[in-house]
Amino acid sequence: MSRVLRCAHPADYERCVSLFTRSVHTLAASDYDTAQRLAWAPLEPDLPAWRQRLDSVQLWLLEEAGVLLGFIGFSPDGHIDLLYCAPEAARDGVASQLLAHAESRMRAAGAEQFRTEASLVARPFFLRHGYRVTAQQWVQRGAIRLLRCEMHKQIRRETADAAGRGESAAGQIDDGGDGGVRAR
């Protein structure tokens, strides 16, 4: 089966929130205790707050046979706000494919660096993709504190220039002629 990379629509938001919750409670268990995971991803999410957050970013999904494998939310200025994979799709290239797509789009928009606030779970992934930890941050969620890492990746100017000319750094995106974007 082939994977489909596409721009999300508001009708996708609840699936994204569900995947986020499952991802945090499954994949983050080695780095965050139960109280931290519940503060980060309540089992009863605030859907109006999520709709507002997801409306504020460019949101892309990766699916296979209609099943959501992961999603990424980013801003053209280079900020990656969200990157989550379904637990059953973890370590299968989903996050890498989503990140490559987002970086390509942000480069084309003129971003000169990429930045994110990565969980302890995501930190090794971003390090493998050329990001560097610039600070550790404590985030307060109610009475619970969570440690995360501010991370940055500097873009080489010639790479940003190539993206601005429409040359895809990801090399794996295809508009199949029907407006949908598919990963090859």
Disulfide bonds with the S-S distance in Angstrom:
none
